[in-house]
Amino acid sequence: MKDRSNLPRREWLRSTIQTAALGLPISSILRTSSGLAASLLVGPDLPKVAVSAVRRVFHNGEHNAFTDLCRYRGQLYLTFRSCPDGHMVHPTASIIVLRSPDGGKWDEAHRFRVEQRDTRDPHFLVFKGKLFVYTGTWYTGKSSPPRESYDLNQHLGYAAWTEDGTRWHSPILLEGTFGHYIWRAAVLGEKAYLCGRRKPAFEITSRGEPASVEALMLESDDGLIWRKKGVFQESSGDETAFLFEPDGSVLGVGRDGGGKEARLLRSRPPYANWQRTSLDRSIGGPLLTKWGKRYVVGGRKKTEDRGPKTSLCWLADDRLTEFAELPSGGDNSYPGLVEMSPTRALVSYYSSHEKDASGKPITAIYLAELSL
């Protein structure tokens, strides 16, 4: 262990928090009264956060990943991808939606697949009284394609939606998304906005997602038919989460923009001009939301000695201050968060830090409780 006794108090505290042992294995539930992680107390507006409970809520022996969490009509909904063939692109993948009254016991509300496509990265949107689940899908054909044949130009968005949480419509093809890898959506008034990345002019000289990929803001009146609103990243387009303010301004967090650092994005209507600020880390599967009046950013961070970890941060003054590192490791991240009260929130994520009885890592869905 490094000697930190000669560091300034703030740097000593930061170092102490970052080296805390937070990745211990858990079986089904882990509780602590003092919390698993705390914020760096740099001011009165950035409070300490305790992670008071972490539990595995779903594992079926398959690869379970890419979560989101929301509240709709008094119920909590949790969604993720489940695939018997693993993380990569397979036609056997499906999207699962679970429902719970309070985050305790979860029951399956809906499940869907798309024929000859890999469904992944599901995200919720509550819009015009309906609950939507959006998924980006790679074309696979009848069997799992080799990675060098992945074709972004054949990507297509699909949705499931419901008006009561019980009767679902799916899979619904999203008009205007062919050739776009769709991601998170957000609402402003009577319109919905969706992140979609694509090749410029749908060029055909390369496969996969080359550095030339641009990121678009798509717009919809009904959540099902989409059109181009504008380009917010002209190259190195990536996973981006939007958050709209009442005045119409939008804040975004992009994964890494092709480099090592995530990007903070800002724009105002008509969203033609964007301000970009580099953050101090990459953020895999970024979450951007509010807990009360404070901004929360979550996702996967990189550590030099412990591998990737799922992290939650306050965003203030264009800086990230970590307040929690969740028990995680290996393939992990893609969190969702729901505020339960001004002092309590739930966060979903996936991780492969636990092992089964044979010692093989599992990739499962977890839920953590946060309290101020």
VOBA-1610 file (N, C-alpha, C; in pm, whole numbers, padded with zeros to 5 digits, always signed):
BEGIN
Met+00084-00119+00000Met+00000+00000+00000Met+00088+00124+00000Lys+00046+00225-00081Lys+00126+00346-00089Lys+00111+00432+00035Asp+00220+00503+00070Asp+00218+00595+00181Asp+00155+00726+00135Arg+00037+00764+00193Arg-00033+00884+00152Arg-00030+00991+00260Ser+00053+00972+00362Ser+00052+01062+00477Ser+00096+01202+00445Asn+00175+01220+00338Asn+00224+01353+00306Asn+00139+01424+00201Leu+00025+01366+00162Leu-00061+01430+00064Leu-00147+01537+00131Pro-00186+01641+00059Pro-00285+01735+00111Pro-00412+01660+00147Arg-00489+01717+00243Arg-00605+01646+00294Arg-00701+01603+00185Arg-00733+01692+00088Arg-00828+01658-00017Arg-00775+01544-00103Glu-00644+01549-00139Glu-00587+01444-00221Glu-00578+01313-00144Trp-00549+01323-00013Trp-00544+01202+00070Trp-00681+01134+00075Leu-00788+01218+00090Leu-00922+01163+00097Leu-00961+01099-00036Arg-00926+01167-00147Arg-00956+01112-00278Arg-00887+00977-00296Ser-00758+00970-00259Ser-00682+00848-00274Ser-00738+00736-00188Thr-00779+00772-00064Thr-00833+00673+00027Thr-00963+00613-00028Ile-01051+00700-00080Ile-01177+00652-00135Ile-01153+00562-00255Gln-01062+00605-00344Gln-01039+00530-00468Gln-00978+00393-00443Thr-00906+00375-00332Thr-00843+00246-00306Thr-00921+00160-00209Ala-01044+00204-00174Ala-01127+00124-00085Ala-01162-00009-00151Ala-01171-00113-00072Ala-01201-00246-00126Ala-01352-00261-00141Leu-01400-00237-00262Leu-01544-00238-00286Leu-01586-00355-00374Gly-01493-00436-00418Gly-01528-00539-00515Gly-01539-00678-00456Leu-01571-00690-00328Leu-01578-00823-00267Leu-01697-00901-00321Pro-01682-01032-00340Pro-01793-01111-00392Pro-01913-01108-00299Ile-02033-01112-00357Ile-02155-01122-00279Ile-02237-01236-00337Ser-02319-01297-00255Ser-02400-01406-00306Ser-02531-01351-00360Ser-02628-01327-00277Ser-02753-01271-00329Ser-02782-01134-00272Ile-02729-01100-00154Ile-02756-00969-00097Ile-02643-00931-00002Leu-02608-00805-00002Leu-02502-00754+00082Leu-02550-00624+00143Arg-02548-00613+00273Arg-02596-00493+00341Arg-02488-00439+00434Thr-02487-00308+00448Thr-02396-00246+00542Thr-02458-00118+00592Ser-02447-00089+00719Ser-02508+00031+00774Ser-02426+00155+00746Ser-02297+00139+00723Ser-02212+00255+00702Ser-02198+00290+00555Gly-02240+00202+00465Gly-02233+00231+00322Gly-02109+00173+00258Leu-02115+00146+00129Leu-02005+00087+00056Leu-01915+00190-00008Ala-01966+00311-00028Ala-01886+00414-00094Ala-01936+00550-00054Ala-01850+00649-00063Ala-01887+00785-00024Ala-01833+00884-00123Ser-01893+01001-00123Ser-01846+01105-00213Ser-01725+01174-00155Leu-01655+01245-00240Leu-01548+01333-00198Leu-01615+01462-00155Leu-01605+01502-00032Leu-01679+01616+00020Leu-01608+01745-00015Val-01635+01794-00136Val-01567+01915-00181Val-01652+02038-00159Gly-01774+02024-00110Gly-01858+02139-00084Gly-01992+02096-00032Pro-02071+02190+00021Pro-02199+02155+00082Pro-02301+02103-00018Asp-02283+02128-00148Asp-02379+02083-00247Asp-02351+01943-00300Leu-02241+01881-00254Leu-02207+01746-00298Leu-02203+01655-00176Pro-02317+01599-00140Pro-02326+01524-00015Pro-02266+01385-00024Lys-02244+01328+00091Lys-02201+01190+00103Lys-02316+01098+00066Val-02285+00990-00003Val-02386+00892-00044Val-02346+00755+00009Ala-02440+00686+00070Ala-02416+00550+00119Ala-02484+00450+00027Val-02411+00344-00009Val-02469+00231-00082Val-02505+00128+00023Ser-02632+00126+00062Ser-02672+00048+00179Ser-02715-00094+00148Ala-02738-00126+00022Ala-02776-00263-00013Ala-02743-00288-00160Val-02688-00403-00188Val-02663-00447-00325Val-02710-00591-00335Arg-02788-00620-00438Arg-02831-00760-00453Arg-02845-00797-00599Arg-02822-00922-00626Arg-02842-00975-00759Arg-02991-01000-00779Val-03049-00942-00883Val-03193-00956-00904Val-03226-01049-01020Phe-03127-01079-01106Phe-03157-01171-01216Phe-03030-01238-01265His-03041-01371-01277His-02937-01449-01345His-03000-01580-01388Asn-02991-01610-01515Asn-03052-01731-01569Asn-02950-01823-01636Gly-02821-01801-01607Gly-02717-01881-01670Gly-02672-01826-01803Glu-02736-01717-01851Glu-02699-01655-01978Glu-02621-01526-01953His-02582-01460-02061His-02516-01330-02050His-02624-01224-02039Asn-02631-01158-01923Asn-02734-01058-01895Asn-02667-00922-01878Ala-02709-00825-01956Ala-02632-00700-01960Ala-02717-00583-02009Phe-02659-00462-01998Phe-02713-00338-02056Phe-02849-00303-01994Thr-02849-00248-01876Thr-02973-00225-01802Thr-03028-00085-01819Asp-03154-00071-01783Asp-03216+00059-01760Asp-03328+00039-01658Leu-03364+00149-01592Leu-03458+00143-01480Leu-03548+00265-01490Cys-03679+00247-01464Cys-03769+00362-01465Cys-03890+00334-01377Arg-03971+00439-01354Arg-04098+00425-01284Arg-04209+00462-01382Tyr-04316+00380-01383Tyr-04429+00405-01472Tyr-04557+00357-01405Arg-04653+00447-01393Arg-04783+00417-01332Arg-04769+00348-01196Gly-04680+00400-01115Gly-04663+00352-00978Gly-04583+00225-00963Gln-04531+00171-01073Gln-04450+00049-01069Gln-04308+00079-01117Leu-04212-00002-01070Leu-04076+00007-01119Leu-04056-00094-01232Tyr-03983-00053-01334Tyr-03955-00140-01448Tyr-03804-00146-01469Leu-03755-00265-01493Leu-03614-00292-01516Leu-03601-00369-01646Thr-03514-00323-01736Thr-03495-00392-01863Thr-03347-00421-01887Phe-03320-00525-01968Phe-03183-00564-01999Phe-03187-00665-02113Arg-03072-00692-02169Arg-03056-00794-02274Arg-03012-00925-02210Ser-03066-01035-02259Ser-03025-01168-02214Ser-02994-01253-02336Cys-02877-01320-02334Cys-02837-01397-02452Cys-02761-01523-02409Pro-02801-01641-02455Pro-02731-01764-02417Pro-02593-01776-02480Asp-02566-01696-02585Asp-02439-01709-02656Asp-02337-01601-02622Gly-02368-01512-02527Gly-02267-01419-02479Gly-02287-01275-02520His-02178-01198-02501His-02181-01053-02516His-02197-01008-02661Met-02137-01077-02754Met-02128-01029-02891Met-02261-01045-02966Val-02259-01030-03097Val-02380-01022-03178Val-02433-01162-03211His-02555-01191-03164His-02616-01323-03185His-02767-01308-03207Pro-02824-01391-03295Pro-02969-01384-03317Pro-03051-01442-03203Thr-02984-01499-03103Thr-03054-01560-02990Thr-03080-01461-02876Ala-03039-01336-02891Ala-03057-01237-02786Ala-03203-01195-02773Ser-03243-01161-02652Ser-03379-01110-02630Ser-03375-00997-02528Ile-03479-00917-02528Ile-03494-00808-02431Ile-03596-00851-02327Ile-03558-00839-02200Ile-03646-00877-02089Ile-03686-00751-02012Val-03811-00743-01974Val-03861-00634-01890Val-03919-00694-01763Leu-03866-00653-01649Leu-03917-00696-01520Leu-03996-00583-01454Arg-04088-00619-01365Arg-04171-00520-01297Arg-04175-00550-01147Ser-04177-00442-01066Ser-04181-00457-00921Ser-04254-00337-00861Pro-04330-00357-00753Pro-04395-00243-00689Pro-04299-00155-00610Asp-04188-00214-00562Asp-04100-00139-00473Asp-03951-00169-00490Gly-03915-00253-00586Gly-03775-00291-00604Gly-03736-00415-00529Gly-03830-00476-00457Gly-03802-00598-00383Gly-03814-00721-00470Lys-03935-00768-00489Lys-03960-00886-00571Lys-03990-00840-00715Trp-03924-00904-00812Trp-03941-00869-00953Trp-04007-00984-01029Asp-04102-00950-01116Asp-04168-01047-01202Asp-04150-01005-01348Glu-04146-01103-01438Glu-04132-01070-01579Glu-04262-01010-01632Ala-04250-00889-01691Ala-04365-00821-01750Ala-04372-00844-01900His-04255-00858-01964His-04253-00873-02109His-04116-00922-02153Arg-04114-00991-02266Arg-03990-01035-02329Arg-04013-01039-02479Phe-03913-00993-02556Phe-03928-01000-02701Phe-03794-01017-02770Arg-03799-01073-02890Arg-03684-01089-02978Arg-03720-01034-03115Val-03617-01016-03198Val-03638-00976-03336Val-03572-01081-03423Glu-03647-01140-03514Glu-03598-01249-03597Glu-03474-01207-03677Gln-03369-01289-03670Gln-03243-01270-03741Gln-03174-01137-03706Arg-03197-01091-03583Arg-03130-00970-03535Arg-03088-00988-03389Asp-02979-00919-03355Asp-02933-00916-03216Asp-02992-00792-03149Thr-03073-00813-03047Thr-03130-00702-02970Thr-03036-00669-02854Arg-03006-00538-02835Arg-02915-00500-02727Arg-02941-00356-02686Asp-02877-00317-02575Asp-02882-00180-02523Asp-03025-00127-02507Pro-03115-00198-02437Pro-03251-00146-02423Pro-03257-00026-02328His-03342+00071-02361His-03361+00188-02276His-03509+00226-02274Phe-03552+00280-02159Phe-03691+00320-02141Phe-03713+00465-02185Leu-03838+00493-02220Leu-03884+00630-02238Leu-04032+00634-02203Val-04068+00723-02111Val-04209+00747-02081Val-04250+00870-02160Phe-04346+00851-02252Phe-04379+00957-02348Phe-04526+00948-02385Lys-04598+01059-02364Lys-04739+01070-02398Lys-04821+00956-02337Gly-04793+00925-02212Gly-04869+00826-02138Gly-04829+00682-02163Lys-04734+00661-02254Lys-04692+00525-02287Lys-04551+00499-02233Leu-04523+00373-02207Leu-04389+00329-02170Leu-04328+00258-02291Phe-04218+00314-02341Phe-04146+00256-02454Phe-04017+00190-02405Val-03980+00080-02471Val-03848+00020-02455Val-03785+00019-02593Tyr-03672+00089-02608Tyr-03603+00096-02737Tyr-03481+00006-02737Thr-03455-00059-02850Thr-03336-00143-02864Thr-03275-00124-03002Gly-03144-00113-03007Gly-03072-00115-03134Gly-03043-00259-03171Thr-03054-00293-03300Thr-03036-00433-03341Thr-02941-00446-03459Trp-02843-00535-03446Trp-02756-00572-03557Trp-02825-00682-03639Tyr-02810-00676-03771Tyr-02857-00786-03855Tyr-02760-00903-03842Thr-02813-01023-03823Thr-02729-01141-03805Thr-02749-01247-03910Gly-02866-01250-03973Gly-02901-01368-04050Gly-02942-01478-03953Lys-02934-01601-03997Lys-02980-01713-03915Lys-02878-01760-03813Ser-02753-01714-03822Ser-02650-01757-03728Ser-02563-01639-03688Ser-02481-01658-03587Ser-02397-01550-03534Ser-02289-01512-03636Pro-02284-01387-03679Pro-02186-01346-03781Pro-02049-01322-03720Pro-01941-01335-03798Pro-01808-01296-03748Pro-01803-01145-03730Arg-01719-01100-03638Arg-01716-00958-03604Arg-01682-00870-03724Glu-01597-00919-03815Glu-01557-00837-03929Glu-01670-00814-04029Ser-01783-00883-04013Ser-01894-00865-04105Ser-02005-00778-04047Tyr-01989-00728-03922Tyr-02092-00642-03864Tyr-02112-00521-03955Asp-02235-00491-03991Asp-02263-00383-04086Asp-02356-00281-04021Leu-02300-00164-03985Leu-02380-00059-03922Leu-02491-00011-04015Asn-02466-00018-04146Asn-02568+00026-04241Asn-02694-00060-04238Gln-02685-00178-04180Gln-02803-00264-04167Gln-02864-00259-04027His-02812-00170-03945His-02867-00155-03810His-03009-00100-03818Leu-03090-00133-03718Leu-03229-00090-03718Leu-03282-00086-03575Gly-03356+00021-03544Gly-03417+00034-03412Gly-03552-00035-03404Tyr-03577-00095-03289Tyr-03707-00156-03261Tyr-03756-00108-03125Ala-03885-00127-03100Ala-03943-00086-02973Ala-04046-00187-02926Ala-04070-00185-02796Ala-04188-00244-02736Ala-04256-00130-02661Trp-04389-00130-02656Trp-04456-00024-02581Trp-04584-00075-02518Thr-04625-00003-02413Thr-04745-00040-02340Thr-04811+00085-02285Glu-04943+00077-02265Glu-05017+00187-02202Glu-05059+00154-02060Asp-05040+00028-02019Asp-05082-00010-01885Asp-04981-00099-01812Gly-04869-00133-01877Gly-04768-00218-01816Gly-04799-00365-01826Thr-04916-00400-01877Thr-04958-00541-01887Thr-04969-00586-02032Arg-05036-00509-02114Arg-05052-00543-02256Arg-04944-00472-02336Trp-04857-00549-02402Trp-04742-00494-02473Trp-04756-00515-02623His-04698-00422-02698His-04691-00430-02843His-04543-00440-02882Ser-04505-00548-02951Ser-04364-00564-02990Ser-04349-00687-03078Pro-04237-00696-03154Pro-04142-00587-03175Pro-04193-00491-03283Ile-04177-00362-03261Ile-04223-00259-03354Ile-04101-00195-03419Leu-04092-00202-03551Leu-03983-00139-03625Leu-03996+00013-03615Leu-03886+00080-03588Leu-03885+00226-03576Leu-03852+00289-03710Glu-03951+00350-03772Glu-03930+00415-03901Glu-03825+00526-03887Gly-03736+00535-03985Gly-03634+00640-03984Gly-03506+00602-03913Thr-03494+00477-03868Thr-03374+00438-03794Thr-03287+00337-03869Phe-03323+00299-03991Phe-03240+00204-04064Phe-03102+00265-04088Gly-02996+00189-04058Gly-02860+00239-04069Gly-02814+00320-03950His-02899+00329-03846His-02866+00405-03725His-02858+00308-03605Tyr-02753+00323-03525Tyr-02744+00250-03399Tyr-02807+00339-03292Ile-02932+00311-03256Ile-03001+00397-03161Ile-02958+00366-03018Trp-02972+00468-02934Trp-02934+00452-02794Trp-03037+00517-02703Arg-02997+00599-02606Arg-03094+00655-02511Arg-03183+00762-02576Ala-03305+00777-02520Ala-03400+00877-02564Ala-03437+00967-02447Ala-03491+01085-02478Ala-03535+01181-02376Ala-03653+01258-02432Val-03727+01324-02343Val-03849+01395-02381Val-03836+01543-02349Leu-03890+01626-02441Leu-03909+01768-02415Leu-04045+01806-02469Gly-04139+01832-02381Gly-04273+01870-02422Gly-04342+01761-02502Glu-04383+01794-02623Glu-04459+01702-02708Glu-04371+01624-02805Lys-04241+01631-02786Lys-04150+01561-02878Lys-04051+01475-02800Ala-04012+01365-02863Ala-03910+01276-02807Ala-03784+01288-02892Tyr-03669+01270-02827Tyr-03540+01282-02895Tyr-03457+01158-02864Leu-03385+01112-02966Leu-03315+00985-02957Leu-03174+01000-03013Cys-03077+00941-02947Cys-02940+00937-02998Cys-02930+00825-03101Gly-02875+00857-03218Gly-02852+00756-03319Gly-02720+00782-03390Arg-02635+00684-03401Arg-02509+00705-03471Arg-02508+00626-03602Arg-02442+00682-03704Arg-02445+00622-03836Arg-02320+00661-03914Lys-02296+00593-04024Lys-02186+00629-04113Lys-02227+00748-04199Pro-02138+00846-04220Pro-02172+00958-04308Pro-02208+00909-04448Ala-02323+00952-04496Ala-02372+00912-04628Ala-02384+00760-04641Phe-02388+00690-04527Phe-02400+00544-04524Phe-02293+00477-04610Glu-02170+00528-04597Glu-02059+00476-04680Glu-02042+00326-04658Ile-01992+00258-04762Ile-01988+00111-04761Ile-01847+00056-04767Thr-01747+00140-04746Thr-01608+00096-04760Thr-01554+00028-04636Ser-01628+00033-04526Ser-01579-00029-04403Ser-01695-00092-04329Arg-01662-00185-04239Arg-01762-00252-04157Arg-01755-00198-04015Gly-01843-00251-03929Gly-01839-00212-03789Gly-01869-00065-03769Glu-01795-00001-03675Glu-01814+00139-03642Glu-01681+00213-03656Pro-01646+00260-03774Pro-01520+00331-03795Pro-01522+00468-03726Ala-01405+00532-03721Ala-01393+00663-03655Ala-01476+00770-03724Ser-01515+00746-03847Ser-01594+00845-03921Ser-01740+00850-03878Val-01785+00758-03793Val-01925+00752-03753Val-01967+00884-03690Glu-02082+00936-03732Glu-02136+01059-03676Glu-02252+01026-03583Ala-02280+01117-03490Ala-02389+01097-03396Ala-02497+01201-03421Leu-02621+01154-03433Leu-02734+01239-03465Leu-02833+01247-03350Met-02902+01359-03343Met-03021+01371-03261Met-03141+01348-03353Leu-03219+01243-03323Leu-03341+01214-03398Leu-03461+01265-03320Glu-03568+01300-03390Glu-03686+01361-03329Glu-03811+01284-03369Ser-03909+01276-03277Ser-04032+01203-03306Ser-04151+01269-03237Asp-04267+01259-03301Asp-04391+01308-03241Asp-04467+01199-03168Asp-04439+01072-03202Asp-04516+00962-03144Asp-04430+00852-03082Gly-04296+00866-03088Gly-04208+00765-03031Gly-04180+00648-03123Leu-04241+00646-03241Leu-04225+00534-03333Leu-04171+00573-03470Ile-04201+00693-03515Ile-04153+00742-03644Ile-04052+00855-03617Trp-03929+00837-03668Trp-03819+00927-03634Trp-03765+00998-03757Arg-03711+01117-03736Arg-03650+01196-03842Arg-03528+01268-03786Lys-03438+01304-03874Lys-03315+01373-03835Lys-03346+01514-03786Lys-03296+01546-03665Lys-03304+01681-03612Lys-03173+01755-03636Gly-03061+01686-03618Gly-02931+01748-03639Gly-02818+01655-03603Val-02697+01696-03638Val-02576+01619-03606Val-02507+01687-03489Phe-02483+01613-03382Phe-02415+01674-03267Phe-02271+01625-03251Gln-02232+01523-03325Gln-02095+01475-03324Gln-02060+01436-03467Glu-01971+01511-03531Glu-01944+01490-03673Glu-01852+01373-03702Ser-01783+01323-03600Ser-01700+01203-03612Ser-01688+01140-03475Ser-01645+01015-03473Ser-01631+00941-03346Ser-01759+00945-03264Gly-01873+00935-03332Gly-02000+00931-03261Gly-02009+00809-03171Asp-02071+00825-03055Asp-02072+00716-02958Asp-02198+00724-02873Glu-02208+00632-02776Glu-02321+00629-02683Glu-02333+00764-02614Thr-02452+00825-02622Thr-02473+00957-02565Thr-02608+00962-02495Ala-02609+01016-02373Ala-02733+01034-02297Ala-02770+01181-02297Phe-02898+01212-02322Phe-02949+01349-02323Phe-03031+01376-02197Leu-03029+01502-02154Leu-03115+01548-02045Leu-03161+01689-02080Phe-03292+01707-02094Phe-03348+01837-02130Phe-03388+01916-02007Glu-03364+02047-02013Glu-03407+02138-01908Glu-03539+02203-01950Pro-03616+02257-01855Pro-03745+02318-01888Pro-03737+02428-01993Asp-03624+02499-02003Asp-03612+02606-02100Asp-03577+02556-02241Gly-03567+02424-02257Gly-03538+02366-02387Gly-03392+02337-02412Ser-03303+02386-02326Ser-03162+02354-02342Ser-03139+02207-02311Val-03035+02150-02372Val-03008+02008-02354Val-02864+01989-02307Leu-02847+01896-02216Leu-02717+01855-02167Leu-02696+01711-02211Gly-02576+01677-02256Gly-02549+01541-02297Gly-02415+01493-02244Val-02404+01363-02225Val-02277+01300-02189Val-02251+01189-02290Gly-02140+01202-02365Gly-02100+01103-02464Gly-01988+01016-02411Arg-01988+00891-02447Arg-01896+00792-02391Arg-01749+00834-02393Asp-01692+00858-02513Asp-01554+00905-02516Asp-01516+00977-02645Gly-01609+00985-02740Gly-01581+01061-02861Gly-01461+01012-02938Gly-01428+00884-02928Gly-01315+00829-03000Gly-01182+00843-02929Gly-01181+00912-02816Gly-01057+00929-02740Gly-01065+00860-02607Lys-00993+00912-02509Lys-00990+00850-02377Lys-01081+00921-02278Glu-01142+01032-02318Glu-01223+01111-02226Glu-01365+01127-02278Ala-01461+01117-02186Ala-01600+01143-02221Ala-01618+01291-02252Arg-01728+01321-02318Arg-01756+01459-02356Arg-01887+01506-02295Leu-01885+01628-02244Leu-02003+01695-02196Leu-02052+01786-02307Leu-02177+01770-02347Leu-02233+01842-02460Leu-02345+01935-02414Arg-02351+02053-02476Arg-02459+02148-02446Arg-02510+02210-02575Ser-02642+02234-02578Ser-02699+02301-02694Ser-02833+02362-02654Arg-02882+02451-02739Arg-03013+02512-02721Arg-03089+02499-02853Pro-03222+02509-02848Pro-03299+02500-02972Pro-03247+02600-03075Pro-03235+02562-03201Pro-03284+02437-03264Pro-03180+02325-03263Tyr-03083+02328-03172Tyr-02984+02222-03156Tyr-02893+02207-03278Ala-02860+02321-03338Ala-02770+02322-03452Ala-02625+02343-03410Asn-02604+02411-03298Asn-02469+02439-03248Asn-02451+02374-03112Trp-02334+02310-03094Trp-02307+02234-02973Trp-02176+02279-02909Gln-02180+02293-02777Gln-02059+02320-02699Gln-02010+02188-02641Arg-01880+02162-02654Arg-01823+02035-02609Arg-01713+02059-02507Thr-01718+01986-02397Thr-01617+01994-02292Thr-01569+01853-02260Ser-01438+01832-02257Ser-01384+01700-02222Ser-01390+01680-02071Leu-01436+01562-02032Leu-01432+01523-01892Leu-01301+01447-01867Asp-01277+01406-01744Asp-01145+01351-01709Asp-01138+01199-01717Arg-01236+01135-01783Arg-01236+00989-01790Arg-01331+00945-01902Ser-01313+00823-01948Ser-01412+00766-02038Ser-01526+00711-01952Ile-01646+00703-02010Ile-01763+00657-01936Ile-01836+00557-02024Gly-01818+00430-01997Gly-01882+00325-02075Gly-02028+00309-02038Gly-02117+00319-02137Gly-02260+00306-02111Gly-02313+00419-02026Pro-02292+00546-02067Pro-02320+00659-01978Pro-02468+00677-01942Leu-02488+00709-01816Leu-02617+00750-01761Leu-02607+00897-01725Leu-02709+00974-01758Leu-02718+01115-01718Leu-02859+01139-01668Thr-02872+01177-01542Thr-03004+01200-01485Thr-02992+01299-01371Lys-03103+01327-01306Lys-03103+01415-01189Lys-03154+01339-01067Trp-03093+01367-00954Trp-03143+01323-00824Trp-03172+01451-00748Gly-03298+01485-00738Gly-03333+01616-00687Gly-03287+01721-00787Lys-03209+01818-00740Lys-03158+01923-00828Lys-03015+01896-00873Arg-02958+01784-00829Arg-02819+01753-00863Arg-02812+01660-00983Tyr-02707+01676-01062Tyr-02686+01593-01180Tyr-02603+01470-01143Val-02648+01354-01192Val-02578+01228-01168Val-02532+01172-01302Val-02405+01132-01308Val-02348+01065-01424Val-02297+00928-01379Gly-02334+00825-01450Gly-02289+00691-01415Gly-02237+00618-01537Gly-02160+00513-01514Gly-02107+00431-01623Gly-01981+00358-01580Arg-01916+00300-01677Arg-01795+00221-01649Arg-01672+00310-01654Lys-01591+00300-01549Lys-01462+00369-01547Lys-01351+00266-01558Lys-01233+00313-01593Lys-01116+00227-01602Lys-01025+00253-01484Thr-00973+00146-01425Thr-00873+00160-01319Thr-00747+00088-01364Glu-00634+00135-01319Glu-00507+00078-01363Glu-00481-00060-01305Asp-00526-00084-01182Asp-00488-00208-01114Asp-00604-00301-01082Arg-00730-00253-01099Arg-00845-00337-01060Arg-00942-00362-01174Gly-00906-00318-01292Gly-00992-00340-01406Gly-01109-00243-01410Pro-01206-00267-01497Pro-01321-00177-01509Pro-01417-00190-01392Lys-01476-00077-01352Lys-01570-00072-01241Lys-01688+00017-01278Thr-01805-00013-01222Thr-01922+00072-01240Thr-01919+00181-01135Ser-01928+00306-01182Ser-01907+00422-01097Ser-02023+00520-01111Leu-02052+00594-01004Leu-02153+00699-01004Leu-02088+00829-00956Cys-02121+00939-01023Cys-02057+01067-00992Cys-02161+01179-00987Trp-02131+01280-00907Trp-02200+01407-00919Trp-02135+01484-01035Leu-02217+01555-01111Leu-02165+01646-01214Leu-02195+01787-01168Ala-02089+01865-01143Ala-02104+02003-01098Ala-01988+02084-01153Asp-02019+02203-01205Asp-01917+02291-01261Asp-01832+02219-01366Asp-01898+02138-01447Asp-01832+02065-01556Asp-01725+01968-01506Arg-01737+01923-01381Arg-01643+01827-01324Arg-01721+01711-01264Leu-01659+01594-01268Leu-01717+01474-01209Leu-01654+01448-01074Thr-01738+01423-00974Thr-01691+01385-00841Thr-01754+01252-00805Glu-01676+01148-00800Glu-01729+01015-00773Glu-01786+01007-00633Phe-01908+00950-00622Phe-01966+00928-00490Phe-01989+00780-00461Ala-01976+00694-00560Ala-01993+00551-00535Ala-01923+00469-00642Glu-01856+00366-00599Glu-01806+00262-00688Glu-01877+00135-00647Leu-01958+00081-00735Leu-02041-00035-00702Leu-01961-00164-00714Pro-01996-00266-00637Pro-01929-00396-00650Pro-01943-00447-00793Ser-01832-00456-00864Ser-01838-00485-01007Ser-01701-00526-01056Gly-01700-00582-01177Gly-01573-00621-01236Gly-01595-00687-01370Gly-01489-00694-01449Gly-01499-00756-01580Gly-01597-00683-01669Asp-01685-00756-01732Asp-01788-00701-01818Asp-01895-00639-01728Asn-01909-00506-01729Asn-02000-00442-01634Asn-02040-00302-01680Ser-02135-00241-01610Ser-02177-00103-01628Ser-02319-00090-01680Tyr-02346+00011-01765Tyr-02476+00043-01822Tyr-02584+00055-01714Pro-02569+00155-01625Pro-02663+00169-01515Pro-02790+00246-01554Gly-02894+00225-01473Gly-03015+00305-01476Gly-03044+00349-01334Leu-03112+00462-01316Leu-03136+00515-01181Leu-03276+00571-01171Val-03341+00543-01057Val-03472+00599-01026Val-03465+00663-00888Glu-03507+00788-00879Glu-03517+00857-00750Glu-03643+00808-00680Met-03625+00753-00559Met-03738+00705-00481Met-03789+00811-00385Ser-03700+00898-00341Ser-03733+01010-00252Ser-03617+01109-00261Pro-03629+01226-00199Pro-03517+01320-00203Pro-03388+01265-00143Thr-03397+01160-00063Thr-03277+01106+00002Thr-03251+00961-00033Arg-03327+00902-00124Arg-03311+00760-00156Arg-03329+00738-00305Ala-03244+00652-00362Ala-03254+00617-00504Ala-03215+00471-00522Leu-03259+00413-00634Leu-03220+00278-00672Leu-03143+00286-00803Val-03041+00204-00816Val-02963+00201-00940Val-02947+00056-00985Ser-02969+00033-01114Ser-02949-00099-01174Ser-02819-00098-01252Tyr-02758-00214-01267Tyr-02639-00228-01349Tyr-02613-00377-01370Tyr-02518-00409-01456Tyr-02480-00549-01473Tyr-02331-00564-01445Ser-02291-00685-01410Ser-02151-00710-01378Ser-02120-00858-01387Ser-01990-00889-01401Ser-01947-01029-01406Ser-01841-01056-01299His-01855-00990-01183His-01755-01007-01078His-01780-01129-00990Glu-01898-01190-01000Glu-01927-01309-00921Glu-01905-01435-01005Lys-01895-01549-00938Lys-01873-01677-01004Lys-01979-01778-00962Asp-02001-01876-01050Asp-02095-01982-01016Asp-02025-02090-00934Ala-02097-02198-00906Ala-02043-02303-00819Ala-01919-02369-00878Ser-01904-02364-01011Ser-01787-02426-01074Ser-01669-02330-01085Gly-01688-02206-01041Gly-01581-02107-01048Gly-01580-02025-01175Lys-01681-02041-01259Lys-01690-01967-01383Lys-01760-01834-01359Pro-01708-01722-01411Pro-01775-01592-01393Pro-01914-01593-01455Ile-02006-01529-01386Ile-02140-01511-01438Ile-02160-01362-01472Thr-02252-01334-01563Thr-02285-01196-01595Thr-02431-01176-01559Ala-02455-01100-01452Ala-02587-01091-01392Ala-02630-00946-01374Ile-02757-00929-01338Ile-02817-00798-01317Ile-02825-00770-01168Tyr-02785-00649-01129Tyr-02779-00611-00988Tyr-02859-00483-00964Leu-02901-00467-00839Leu-02972-00347-00796Leu-02906-00298-00667Ala-02877-00169-00660Ala-02817-00111-00541Ala-02906+00001-00489Glu-02908+00017-00357Glu-02984+00125-00295Glu-02888+00234-00251Leu-02920+00358-00285Leu-02838+00474-00251Leu-02915+00563-00154Ser-02847+00618-00057Ser-02912+00710+00036Ser-02818+00824+00070Leu-02875+00943+00080Leu-02796+01062+00119Leu-02784+01064+00270
//
